[in-house]
Amino acid sequence: MSLQGKRIAVLVDQLYQELEVWYPYYRLKEAGAEVHLVGAEAGKNYPSKVGYPAIAEKSYTGVQPSEYDGVIAPGGFAPDFIRRHPEALHFVHEIDKAGKLVAAICHGPWVLCSSNMLRGRKATSFFAIKDDVIHAGAEWSDAEVVVDRNLVTSRKPDDLPAFCIACIDVLNRQ
Protein backbone atom coordinates (compact mmCIF):
# COMPACT_ATOMS: atom_id res chain seq x y z
CA MET A 1 0.00 0.00 0.00
CA SER A 2 1.32 3.38 -0.96
CA LEU A 3 1.99 6.08 1.59
CA GLN A 4 2.44 8.70 -1.13
CA GLY A 5 1.79 12.16 0.32
CA LYS A 6 2.21 11.06 3.95
CA ARG A 7 4.78 12.82 6.17
CA ILE A 8 6.22 11.04 9.20
CA ALA A 9 8.54 12.36 11.92
CA VAL A 10 10.98 9.92 13.56
CA LEU A 11 12.24 11.39 16.82
CA VAL A 12 15.97 11.11 17.53
CA ASP A 13 18.32 11.85 20.37
CA GLN A 14 21.55 10.40 21.68
CA LEU A 15 21.76 6.72 22.55
CA TYR A 16 18.88 5.67 20.28
CA GLN A 17 18.50 1.99 19.32
CA GLU A 18 19.72 1.73 15.72
CA LEU A 19 17.17 -0.69 14.31
CA GLU A 20 14.28 1.16 15.93
CA VAL A 21 15.13 4.36 14.02
CA TRP A 22 16.41 3.05 10.70
CA TYR A 23 14.08 0.10 10.07
CA PRO A 24 10.87 2.22 10.25
CA TYR A 25 12.62 5.16 8.55
CA TYR A 26 13.49 3.15 5.44
CA ARG A 27 10.38 0.94 5.51
CA LEU A 28 8.09 3.99 5.43
CA LYS A 29 10.21 5.63 2.72
CA GLU A 30 9.96 2.44 0.64
CA ALA A 31 6.18 2.69 0.99
CA GLY A 32 6.29 6.24 -0.42
CA ALA A 33 6.16 8.38 2.71
CA GLU A 34 8.29 11.46 3.28
CA VAL A 35 10.17 10.72 6.52
CA HIS A 36 12.14 13.22 8.61
CA LEU A 37 14.49 12.72 11.54
CA VAL A 38 13.45 15.28 14.15
CA GLY A 39 15.52 16.21 17.19
CA ALA A 40 16.04 19.07 19.59
CA GLU A 41 18.43 20.75 17.16
CA ALA A 42 18.28 20.62 13.34
CA GLY A 43 21.59 19.63 11.80
CA LYS A 44 22.88 18.05 14.99
CA ASN A 45 24.33 14.54 14.98
CA TYR A 46 22.69 12.26 17.53
CA PRO A 47 24.82 9.10 17.93
CA SER A 48 23.18 5.76 18.61
CA LYS A 49 24.12 3.44 21.47
CA VAL A 50 27.04 2.21 19.32
CA GLY A 51 27.82 5.61 17.78
CA TYR A 52 25.91 5.33 14.47
CA PRO A 53 25.01 8.88 13.39
CA ALA A 54 21.51 10.26 12.97
CA ILE A 55 21.50 13.87 11.83
CA ALA A 56 18.26 15.65 12.66
CA GLU A 57 16.77 17.19 9.55
CA LYS A 58 14.38 19.30 11.58
CA SER A 59 14.01 20.53 15.15
CA TYR A 60 11.05 20.23 17.50
CA THR A 61 10.47 23.97 17.13
CA GLY A 62 10.70 23.69 13.32
CA VAL A 63 7.86 21.21 12.87
CA GLN A 64 4.11 21.64 13.17
CA PRO A 65 1.76 18.76 14.02
CA SER A 66 -0.57 19.88 11.22
CA GLU A 67 2.21 19.19 8.68
CA TYR A 68 2.64 15.53 9.71
CA ASP A 69 0.58 12.36 9.46
CA GLY A 70 2.46 10.54 12.20
CA VAL A 71 5.32 10.35 14.64
CA ILE A 72 7.54 7.48 15.78
CA ALA A 73 9.44 7.33 19.08
CA PRO A 74 12.25 4.75 18.98
CA GLY A 75 13.81 2.98 21.91
CA GLY A 76 17.23 2.84 23.42
CA PHE A 77 17.89 5.58 25.93
CA ALA A 78 16.92 8.35 23.49
CA PRO A 79 13.33 8.58 24.84
CA ASP A 80 14.69 9.68 28.22
CA PHE A 81 16.36 12.62 26.46
CA ILE A 82 13.48 13.32 24.05
CA ARG A 83 10.94 13.66 26.85
CA ARG A 84 13.01 16.44 28.45
CA HIS A 85 11.91 18.76 25.64
CA PRO A 86 8.41 20.24 26.12
CA GLU A 87 8.23 20.99 22.38
CA ALA A 88 8.67 17.28 21.56
CA LEU A 89 5.96 16.31 24.04
CA HIS A 90 3.62 18.96 22.66
CA PHE A 91 4.25 17.71 19.10
CA VAL A 92 3.45 14.09 20.06
CA HIS A 93 0.40 15.11 22.11
CA GLU A 94 -1.04 17.19 19.26
CA ILE A 95 -0.44 14.44 16.69
CA ASP A 96 -2.37 12.08 18.98
CA LYS A 97 -5.12 14.61 19.63
CA ALA A 98 -5.63 14.89 15.85
CA GLY A 99 -6.03 11.10 15.61
CA LYS A 100 -2.87 10.67 13.54
CA LEU A 101 -0.34 7.85 13.93
CA VAL A 102 1.61 7.85 17.18
CA ALA A 103 3.98 4.89 17.34
CA ALA A 104 6.55 3.89 19.96
CA ILE A 105 8.74 0.84 20.41
CA CYS A 106 10.83 -0.52 23.28
CA HIS A 107 11.59 2.42 25.62
CA GLY A 108 9.77 4.79 23.21
CA PRO A 109 6.58 4.73 25.32
CA TRP A 110 8.44 6.86 27.88
CA VAL A 111 7.72 9.73 25.46
CA LEU A 112 4.03 8.76 25.50
CA CYS A 113 4.02 8.65 29.31
CA SER A 114 5.40 12.18 29.45
CA SER A 115 3.00 13.35 26.72
CA ASN A 116 0.05 12.41 28.98
CA MET A 117 -1.71 10.36 26.35
CA LEU A 118 -1.82 6.81 27.73
CA ARG A 119 -4.68 7.03 30.22
CA GLY A 120 -7.35 4.53 29.20
CA ARG A 121 -5.32 3.24 26.25
CA LYS A 122 -3.90 -0.21 25.49
CA ALA A 123 -0.14 -0.40 24.99
CA THR A 124 2.99 -2.48 25.27
CA SER A 125 6.67 -1.65 25.75
CA PHE A 126 9.98 -3.15 26.73
CA PHE A 127 9.29 -5.06 29.97
CA ALA A 128 11.62 -2.83 32.02
CA ILE A 129 9.30 0.19 31.63
CA LYS A 130 6.05 -1.76 32.06
CA ASP A 131 5.39 -0.06 35.43
CA ASP A 132 5.91 3.41 33.91
CA VAL A 133 3.38 2.66 31.17
CA ILE A 134 0.87 1.28 33.68
CA HIS A 135 1.33 4.25 36.03
CA ALA A 136 0.71 6.57 33.07
CA GLY A 137 -2.74 4.95 32.84
CA ALA A 138 -2.36 2.35 30.09
CA GLU A 139 -3.57 -1.22 30.08
CA TRP A 140 -0.24 -2.98 29.40
CA SER A 141 0.12 -6.34 27.68
CA ASP A 142 3.12 -8.40 26.65
CA ALA A 143 2.43 -8.52 22.91
CA GLU A 144 4.43 -8.14 19.71
CA VAL A 145 2.32 -5.15 18.71
CA VAL A 146 -0.65 -3.39 20.30
CA VAL A 147 -2.87 -1.09 18.26
CA ASP A 148 -5.33 1.20 20.03
CA ARG A 149 -6.99 3.42 17.39
CA ASN A 150 -4.08 5.60 16.15
CA LEU A 151 -1.60 4.36 18.76
CA VAL A 152 0.88 1.60 17.82
CA THR A 153 3.33 0.16 20.38
CA SER A 154 5.80 -2.72 20.36
CA ARG A 155 8.32 -4.25 22.76
CA LYS A 156 11.70 -4.72 21.07
CA PRO A 157 13.61 -4.89 17.75
CA ASP A 158 12.32 -8.41 17.04
CA ASP A 159 8.84 -6.87 16.82
CA LEU A 160 9.79 -4.38 14.07
CA PRO A 161 8.11 -6.24 11.17
CA ALA A 162 4.74 -6.31 12.97
CA PHE A 163 5.30 -2.75 14.25
CA CYS A 164 5.88 -1.37 10.75
CA ILE A 165 2.94 -3.29 9.26
CA ALA A 166 0.67 -1.85 11.97
CA CYS A 167 2.03 1.68 11.41
CA ILE A 168 1.34 1.40 7.67
CA ASP A 169 -2.16 0.08 8.35
CA VAL A 170 -2.95 3.03 10.64
CA LEU A 171 -1.53 5.51 8.11
CA ASN A 172 -3.66 3.98 5.34
CA ARG A 173 -6.81 4.36 7.49
CA GLN A 174 -6.21 8.09 7.99
Contacts in CASP RR format, 6 or more apart in sequence:
PFRMAT RR
TARGET T0000
AUTHOR 0000-0000-0000
METHOD contacts of the structure
MODEL  1
MSLQGKRIAVLVDQLYQELEVWYPYYRLKEAGAEVHLVGAEAGKNYPSKV
GYPAIAEKSYTGVQPSEYDGVIAPGGFAPDFIRRHPEALHFVHEIDKAGK
LVAAICHGPWVLCSSNMLRGRKATSFFAIKDDVIHAGAEWSDAEVVVDRN
LVTSRKPDDLPAFCIACIDVLNRQ
1 31 0 8 1.000
1 168 0 8 1.000
1 172 0 8 1.000
2 31 0 8 1.000
2 32 0 8 1.000
3 28 0 8 1.000
3 31 0 8 1.000
3 32 0 8 1.000
3 33 0 8 1.000
3 168 0 8 1.000
3 171 0 8 1.000
3 172 0 8 1.000
4 32 0 8 1.000
4 33 0 8 1.000
5 32 0 8 1.000
5 33 0 8 1.000
5 34 0 8 1.000
5 69 0 8 1.000
6 28 0 8 1.000
6 32 0 8 1.000
6 33 0 8 1.000
6 34 0 8 1.000
6 69 0 8 1.000
6 70 0 8 1.000
6 171 0 8 1.000
6 174 0 8 1.000
7 33 0 8 1.000
7 34 0 8 1.000
7 35 0 8 1.000
7 36 0 8 1.000
7 67 0 8 1.000
7 68 0 8 1.000
7 69 0 8 1.000
7 70 0 8 1.000
8 28 0 8 1.000
8 33 0 8 1.000
8 34 0 8 1.000
8 35 0 8 1.000
8 36 0 8 1.000
8 68 0 8 1.000
8 69 0 8 1.000
8 70 0 8 1.000
8 71 0 8 1.000
8 72 0 8 1.000
8 101 0 8 1.000
8 171 0 8 1.000
9 35 0 8 1.000
9 36 0 8 1.000
9 38 0 8 1.000
9 58 0 8 1.000
9 63 0 8 1.000
9 68 0 8 1.000
9 70 0 8 1.000
9 71 0 8 1.000
9 72 0 8 1.000
9 91 0 8 1.000
10 21 0 8 1.000
10 24 0 8 1.000
10 25 0 8 1.000
10 35 0 8 1.000
10 36 0 8 1.000
10 37 0 8 1.000
10 38 0 8 1.000
10 71 0 8 1.000
10 72 0 8 1.000
10 74 0 8 1.000
11 38 0 8 1.000
11 39 0 8 1.000
11 71 0 8 1.000
11 72 0 8 1.000
11 73 0 8 1.000
11 74 0 8 1.000
11 78 0 8 1.000
11 82 0 8 1.000
11 88 0 8 1.000
11 92 0 8 1.000
11 111 0 8 1.000
12 21 0 8 1.000
12 37 0 8 1.000
12 38 0 8 1.000
12 39 0 8 1.000
12 46 0 8 1.000
12 54 0 8 1.000
12 56 0 8 1.000
12 74 0 8 1.000
12 78 0 8 1.000
13 39 0 8 1.000
13 40 0 8 1.000
13 46 0 8 1.000
13 78 0 8 1.000
13 79 0 8 1.000
13 81 0 8 1.000
13 82 0 8 1.000
14 46 0 8 1.000
14 47 0 8 1.000
14 77 0 8 1.000
14 78 0 8 1.000
14 81 0 8 1.000
15 47 0 8 1.000
15 48 0 8 1.000
15 49 0 8 1.000
15 76 0 8 1.000
15 77 0 8 1.000
15 78 0 8 1.000
15 81 0 8 1.000
16 46 0 8 1.000
16 48 0 8 1.000
16 49 0 8 1.000
16 54 0 8 1.000
16 74 0 8 1.000
16 75 0 8 1.000
16 76 0 8 1.000
16 77 0 8 1.000
16 78 0 8 1.000
17 48 0 8 1.000
17 49 0 8 1.000
17 74 0 8 1.000
17 75 0 8 1.000
17 76 0 8 1.000
17 78 0 8 1.000
17 106 0 8 1.000
17 107 0 8 1.000
17 157 0 8 1.000
18 48 0 8 1.000
18 49 0 8 1.000
18 50 0 8 1.000
18 52 0 8 1.000
19 157 0 8 1.000
19 160 0 8 1.000
20 74 0 8 1.000
20 75 0 8 1.000
20 76 0 8 1.000
20 105 0 8 1.000
20 106 0 8 1.000
20 157 0 8 1.000
20 160 0 8 1.000
21 37 0 8 1.000
21 48 0 8 1.000
21 54 0 8 1.000
21 74 0 8 1.000
23 157 0 8 1.000
23 160 0 8 1.000
23 164 0 8 1.000
24 72 0 8 1.000
24 74 0 8 1.000
24 103 0 8 1.000
24 160 0 8 1.000
24 163 0 8 1.000
24 164 0 8 1.000
24 167 0 8 1.000
25 35 0 8 1.000
25 37 0 8 1.000
27 164 0 8 1.000
27 168 0 8 1.000
28 35 0 8 1.000
28 164 0 8 1.000
28 167 0 8 1.000
28 168 0 8 1.000
29 35 0 8 1.000
31 168 0 8 1.000
33 69 0 8 1.000
33 171 0 8 1.000
36 57 0 8 1.000
36 58 0 8 1.000
36 63 0 8 1.000
37 54 0 8 1.000
37 55 0 8 1.000
37 56 0 8 1.000
37 57 0 8 1.000
37 58 0 8 1.000
38 56 0 8 1.000
38 57 0 8 1.000
38 58 0 8 1.000
38 59 0 8 1.000
38 60 0 8 1.000
38 63 0 8 1.000
38 88 0 8 1.000
38 91 0 8 1.000
39 46 0 8 1.000
39 56 0 8 1.000
39 58 0 8 1.000
39 59 0 8 1.000
39 60 0 8 1.000
39 82 0 8 1.000
39 88 0 8 1.000
40 56 0 8 1.000
40 59 0 8 1.000
40 60 0 8 1.000
40 81 0 8 1.000
40 85 0 8 1.000
40 88 0 8 1.000
41 56 0 8 1.000
41 59 0 8 1.000
42 56 0 8 1.000
42 57 0 8 1.000
42 58 0 8 1.000
42 59 0 8 1.000
42 62 0 8 1.000
43 55 0 8 1.000
43 56 0 8 1.000
43 57 0 8 1.000
44 55 0 8 1.000
44 56 0 8 1.000
45 53 0 8 1.000
45 54 0 8 1.000
45 55 0 8 1.000
46 53 0 8 1.000
46 54 0 8 1.000
46 55 0 8 1.000
46 56 0 8 1.000
46 78 0 8 1.000
47 53 0 8 1.000
47 54 0 8 1.000
48 54 0 8 1.000
49 76 0 8 1.000
49 77 0 8 1.000
60 85 0 8 1.000
60 87 0 8 1.000
60 88 0 8 1.000
60 91 0 8 1.000
61 87 0 8 1.000
63 91 0 8 1.000
65 91 0 8 1.000
65 94 0 8 1.000
65 95 0 8 1.000
65 98 0 8 1.000
65 100 0 8 1.000
66 98 0 8 1.000
68 95 0 8 1.000
68 100 0 8 1.000
69 100 0 8 1.000
69 101 0 8 1.000
69 171 0 8 1.000
69 174 0 8 1.000
70 95 0 8 1.000
70 100 0 8 1.000
70 101 0 8 1.000
70 102 0 8 1.000
70 103 0 8 1.000
70 171 0 8 1.000
71 91 0 8 1.000
71 92 0 8 1.000
71 95 0 8 1.000
71 100 0 8 1.000
71 101 0 8 1.000
71 102 0 8 1.000
71 103 0 8 1.000
72 101 0 8 1.000
72 103 0 8 1.000
72 104 0 8 1.000
72 105 0 8 1.000
72 167 0 8 1.000
73 79 0 8 1.000
73 82 0 8 1.000
73 92 0 8 1.000
73 102 0 8 1.000
73 103 0 8 1.000
73 104 0 8 1.000
73 105 0 8 1.000
73 108 0 8 1.000
73 109 0 8 1.000
73 110 0 8 1.000
73 111 0 8 1.000
73 112 0 8 1.000
74 104 0 8 1.000
74 105 0 8 1.000
74 106 0 8 1.000
74 108 0 8 1.000
75 104 0 8 1.000
75 105 0 8 1.000
75 106 0 8 1.000
75 107 0 8 1.000
75 108 0 8 1.000
75 126 0 8 1.000
76 106 0 8 1.000
76 107 0 8 1.000
76 108 0 8 1.000
77 107 0 8 1.000
78 107 0 8 1.000
78 108 0 8 1.000
79 104 0 8 1.000
79 107 0 8 1.000
79 108 0 8 1.000
79 109 0 8 1.000
79 110 0 8 1.000
79 111 0 8 1.000
80 107 0 8 1.000
80 110 0 8 1.000
82 88 0 8 1.000
82 110 0 8 1.000
82 111 0 8 1.000
83 89 0 8 1.000
83 110 0 8 1.000
83 111 0 8 1.000
83 113 0 8 1.000
83 114 0 8 1.000
83 115 0 8 1.000
88 111 0 8 1.000
89 111 0 8 1.000
89 114 0 8 1.000
89 115 0 8 1.000
92 102 0 8 1.000
92 111 0 8 1.000
92 112 0 8 1.000
92 115 0 8 1.000
92 117 0 8 1.000
93 115 0 8 1.000
93 116 0 8 1.000
93 117 0 8 1.000
95 101 0 8 1.000
95 102 0 8 1.000
96 102 0 8 1.000
96 115 0 8 1.000
96 117 0 8 1.000
96 150 0 8 1.000
96 151 0 8 1.000
99 149 0 8 1.000
99 150 0 8 1.000
99 174 0 8 1.000
100 150 0 8 1.000
100 174 0 8 1.000
101 150 0 8 1.000
101 152 0 8 1.000
101 167 0 8 1.000
101 170 0 8 1.000
101 171 0 8 1.000
101 174 0 8 1.000
102 112 0 8 1.000
102 117 0 8 1.000
102 150 0 8 1.000
102 151 0 8 1.000
102 152 0 8 1.000
103 151 0 8 1.000
103 152 0 8 1.000
103 153 0 8 1.000
103 163 0 8 1.000
103 166 0 8 1.000
103 167 0 8 1.000
103 170 0 8 1.000
104 111 0 8 1.000
104 112 0 8 1.000
104 125 0 8 1.000
104 152 0 8 1.000
104 153 0 8 1.000
104 154 0 8 1.000
105 153 0 8 1.000
105 154 0 8 1.000
105 155 0 8 1.000
105 156 0 8 1.000
105 157 0 8 1.000
105 159 0 8 1.000
105 160 0 8 1.000
105 163 0 8 1.000
106 125 0 8 1.000
106 126 0 8 1.000
106 154 0 8 1.000
106 155 0 8 1.000
106 156 0 8 1.000
106 157 0 8 1.000
107 125 0 8 1.000
107 126 0 8 1.000
107 128 0 8 1.000
107 129 0 8 1.000
108 125 0 8 1.000
109 118 0 8 1.000
109 123 0 8 1.000
109 124 0 8 1.000
109 125 0 8 1.000
109 129 0 8 1.000
109 132 0 8 1.000
109 133 0 8 1.000
109 138 0 8 1.000
109 153 0 8 1.000
110 129 0 8 1.000
110 132 0 8 1.000
112 118 0 8 1.000
112 123 0 8 1.000
112 133 0 8 1.000
112 136 0 8 1.000
112 151 0 8 1.000
112 153 0 8 1.000
113 132 0 8 1.000
113 133 0 8 1.000
113 135 0 8 1.000
113 136 0 8 1.000
116 136 0 8 1.000
117 151 0 8 1.000
118 133 0 8 1.000
118 136 0 8 1.000
118 137 0 8 1.000
118 138 0 8 1.000
119 136 0 8 1.000
119 137 0 8 1.000
119 138 0 8 1.000
120 137 0 8 1.000
120 138 0 8 1.000
120 139 0 8 1.000
121 137 0 8 1.000
121 138 0 8 1.000
121 139 0 8 1.000
121 148 0 8 1.000
121 151 0 8 1.000
122 138 0 8 1.000
122 139 0 8 1.000
122 141 0 8 1.000
122 146 0 8 1.000
122 148 0 8 1.000
122 151 0 8 1.000
123 133 0 8 1.000
123 138 0 8 1.000
123 139 0 8 1.000
123 140 0 8 1.000
123 141 0 8 1.000
123 146 0 8 1.000
123 148 0 8 1.000
123 151 0 8 1.000
123 153 0 8 1.000
124 133 0 8 1.000
124 140 0 8 1.000
124 141 0 8 1.000
124 142 0 8 1.000
124 143 0 8 1.000
124 145 0 8 1.000
124 146 0 8 1.000
124 153 0 8 1.000
124 154 0 8 1.000
124 155 0 8 1.000
125 132 0 8 1.000
125 133 0 8 1.000
125 140 0 8 1.000
125 153 0 8 1.000
125 155 0 8 1.000
126 155 0 8 1.000
126 156 0 8 1.000
127 142 0 8 1.000
127 155 0 8 1.000
130 140 0 8 1.000
133 140 0 8 1.000
134 140 0 8 1.000
142 155 0 8 1.000
143 155 0 8 1.000
144 154 0 8 1.000
144 155 0 8 1.000
144 159 0 8 1.000
144 162 0 8 1.000
144 163 0 8 1.000
145 152 0 8 1.000
145 153 0 8 1.000
145 154 0 8 1.000
145 159 0 8 1.000
145 162 0 8 1.000
145 163 0 8 1.000
145 165 0 8 1.000
145 166 0 8 1.000
146 152 0 8 1.000
146 153 0 8 1.000
146 154 0 8 1.000
147 166 0 8 1.000
147 169 0 8 1.000
147 170 0 8 1.000
150 170 0 8 1.000
150 174 0 8 1.000
152 163 0 8 1.000
152 166 0 8 1.000
152 167 0 8 1.000
152 170 0 8 1.000
154 160 0 8 1.000
154 162 0 8 1.000
154 163 0 8 1.000
154 166 0 8 1.000
END
